[in-house]
């Protein structure tokens, strides 16, 4: 594994932790009737690699689970993230195993 690929995995770990934490912080703010995190920001972090963290936060905090845009959008962004990681790894010259369906 190249250094570039290692940095990709570090980036993905950090962005997913941030997306997860944002779901928790927004749920906490909602309960306390405080200023909320804009939905655009939650989606933005999911779109740039944090979709799995956002989805995990949705489930663990039971937050945004009644919003159709999140219930459909975040899983679609997970697929987007997986495709993006696949293509970045290809560009980095890494061996990428494909699971045949």
C-alpha positions, -999 to 999 in steps of 0.1 A, spaced: 0 0 0 14 34 -10 17 64 13 -11 81 -7 -34 52 -1 -27 53 36 -35 90 37 -68 82 19 -78 58 46 -68 83 73 -89 110 56 -119 86 54 -116 76 90 -114 113 101 -143 125 79 -165 96 90 -158 104 127 -167 140 120 -199 132 102 -209 108 130 -202 135 156 -222 161 137 -253 138 138 -249 135 175 -243 172 180 -273 181 159 -295 156 179 -283 171 211 -290 206 199 -325 196 188 -333 182 222 -320 213 239 -338 236 214 -305 252 205 -290 263 172 -289 233 148 -264 221 122 -277 229 87 -288 199 67 -267 211 38 -236 207 61 -246 172 72 -251 162 36 -218 179 25 -198 159 50 -215 127 39 -208 136 2 -171 142 7 -165 108 22 -184 107 55 -216 89 45 -209 58 65 -203 79 96 -235 99 89 -255 67 84 -242 52 116 -249 84 135 -285 85 121 -291 50 134 -273 53 168 -288 87 176 -321 79 159 -317 113 142 -331 123 108 -346 89 103 -380 103 95 -366 126 68 -370 110 34 -341 130 20 -317 115 46 -332 79 45 -327 78 8 -299 103 3 -273 90 28 -273 54 15 -270 68 -21 -240 88 -8 -225 57 6 -226 42 -29 -211 74 -42 -183 73 -15 -175 37 -24 -173 44 -61 -151 75 -54 -127 55 -32 -126 27 -59 -116 52 -86 -91 71 -64 -74 38 -55 -73 29 -92 -57 63 -99 -31 57 -72 -22 24 -89 -35 2 -60 -48 -33 -66 -86 -31 -62 -105 -63 -58 -139 -63 -73 -166 -86 -59 -185 -102 -88 -222 -103 -84 
